[in-house]
């Protein structure tokens, strides 16, 4: 059974392709792996931010009654995350 195209494999395939590209351009493999990992991580963060922004936009437009509650959940999540970071 082929797993090619499986969404769970996309980040790994992208990471492998980026590492190989950086190595082909002359970067040492160790640095290529770090650079590729950083790019994949940032791209994932950008995707998550876009998903939240689109979800909040949809709620505001089509479900304005629960939009303030959603903003509250997002705000509480941010506050909890920041609290955990400060605690270490």
C-alpha positions in Angstrom: 0.0 0.0 0.0 1.5 3.3 -1.1 1.5 6.2 1.3 2.6 8.7 -1.3 0.4 11.8 -1.2 -0.7 11.0 2.4 -1.1 14.4 4.2 0.8 13.0 7.1 3.9 12.5 4.9 3.8 15.9 3.3 5.9 17.7 5.9 8.5 14.9 5.9 8.6 14.9 2.1 9.0 18.7 2.1 11.8 18.5 4.7 13.7 15.8 2.8 13.3 17.8 -0.5 14.5 21.1 1.2 17.5 19.3 2.9 18.5 17.8 -0.5 18.2 21.2 -2.2 20.4 22.9 0.4 23.0 20.1 0.2 23.0 20.3 -3.6 23.7 24.1 -3.2 26.8 23.3 -1.1 25.5 23.6 2.5 26.8 21.0 4.9 24.0 18.4 5.7 23.8 19.4 9.4 23.1 23.1 8.4 20.8 22.1 5.6 18.7 20.1 8.1 18.5 23.0 10.5 17.6 25.5 7.8 15.0 23.2 6.3 13.5 22.4 9.7 13.2 26.1 10.4 11.5 26.8 7.1 9.0 23.9 7.6 8.3 25.1 11.2 7.7 28.7 10.1 5.4 27.6 7.2 3.4 25.5 9.6 3.0 28.5 12.0 1.9 30.7 9.1 -0.7 28.0 8.1 -2.0 27.8 11.6 -2.3 31.6 11.8 -4.2 31.7 8.5 -6.5 28.9 9.7 -7.4 30.8 12.9 -7.8 34.1 11.1 -10.1 32.5 8.5 -12.1 30.7 11.2 -12.5 33.9 13.2 -13.5 35.8 10.0 -16.1 33.2 9.2 -17.5 33.3 12.7 -17.7 37.1 12.6 -19.5 37.1 9.3 -21.8 34.1 9.6 -22.0 33.5 13.3 -21.7 36.9 15.0 -23.5 35.6 18.0 -20.6 33.4 19.0 -17.8 35.5 17.6 -17.1 37.3 20.9 -16.9 33.9 22.7 -14.4 32.6 20.1 -12.3 35.7 20.6 -12.3 35.1 24.3 -11.2 31.5 23.8 -8.3 32.6 21.6 -7.3 35.2 24.1 -7.4 32.8 27.0 -5.4 30.3 25.0 -2.8 33.0 24.4 -2.7 34.0 28.0 -2.3 30.4 29.1 0.5 29.7 26.7 2.3 32.8 27.8 1.9 31.8 31.5 3.4 28.4 30.7 6.3 29.9 28.9 7.1 32.2 31.8 6.9 29.2 34.2 9.3 27.2 32.0 
